[in-house]
Structures are given as structure tokens and as C-alpha cells.
Amino acid sequence: MLHQVKDLSPEQKRAAEILLGHPVSDDEVVSIKSLGSSTIIPSKLSPEERIEALQRLNERFAKAPCPDISEDEEEAAANEALRSSRPDYRPVI
């Protein structure tokens, strides 16, 4: 179900911001969906392997030059990657 941010109570707006991880403005629409645990694909890595992989990625990206791209280009690239790995993925608008 979609909710207009302008119609949310202050508590609901704050909860949406916490769940989404960023501020929302009154002209936005939000949707929060819960998924059953059966729809979550478990990781094939152990917790230690995940930590090691994240550390290697952090090291790799710390050394990599940061390209001069816009936020829109960055978002488009991320959406393209998600669509290629998850055919049913649709970006939240």
C-alpha cells in the first residue's frame, strides 16, 4: 500500500525515515512491505566469510578512484545491476 508522506503522522513519518534510512519529504510517497522469511535467500557465506568479504570490498573501494558521476547516474547503475540479478526487481519511485 502506498502512503503520501504529507498524510502521515509525525511518528509514522519518523518510522518510515528510520526504516528507509533517509529523510523523506512531504511530496513523496512511501511503501513498506514485509516479507516472510521463506522469501529471503540465505547467504552461502559464513558470518566470518561475510566480514572478510566486506573488509576486502572496503579496502578495494578505498583505493579505487571515485568517478565523477551524478547521483542519478549512480542510481541508474545500481538499478541496472539489481534488474540483471533479480529479474522481477522494480525500483521504488
N, C-alpha and C positions, 0 to 999 in steps of 0.2 A: 504494500500500500504506500502511496506517495503522500508526503505531508509538506505543505507550504511552511517554510520556516517562520514566516510572519504570523502564522496561526498557532504556533507552539507556545506553551507557557515558558517562562524563563528557565524553569527546571528541566523541561523537555529539551529546550534548545541547548542547554549546557550538557545534558546527557548525550545528545546527538554529536556535539562537538568532541566530547570525550571518546565516544565510540569511533567516530570518523578520524580523529587525530588531527583535526584542524578546525579553525573557526568557520562558521557558516554565516552568510548574510541573509537578511530578510527577503531578498529576491530569489533565493534558492529554494529548491525542492529536495527533500531528503527521503530516503527509503532505507530502512534497516531490516534485514532478513535474517532469520535464524535458520540454521541447517542442522539436521540430525547428524549424529556422529558417524553414521554409515556413509555420508556423502563426503567426509573428509578423507583424503588419501593419506595414509600414514607414510612417514618418511622411511626410506630404506637405509638411512644412516643412523648410527647410534648417536646418543647425545654428545659423546666425545668427538665423533667424526663431524657432526654439525658445527661444533665450536671450532674445530680445526679448520674446516672449510670456510667459515665466516672470517676467521683470522687471516687466512690466506687471501680471501677476497678483499678484505680491508687493506692488507699490505699492497696488493696489486693495484687497487684504485688509488691508494695514497701516492703511488709512484707514477701513475698514468697522467698525462696532460689532460686538463679539463677543456673539452671543446667549447667553443663559443656558440652555443645554440640557445634558442629561446625556450621558455617553459612549454609553449605549445608543441614545438618540435620534440622536446623530451617526452611529453605526454603521448604524442603520436607514436613515437618509437616504442614506448612501453606498451601501449595498446596493441600495436602490431605484434610484438613478441607474445603477449598474452593470447591474442587470437590464433597465432600459429601453434601454440602449445595447448590451447583449450578452445576447440572449435566453436563451442556454444557461448564463449565469453562475449559479453556486451558491456561496453563502458557505461558507467553511471553518468548520466547527463544532468 
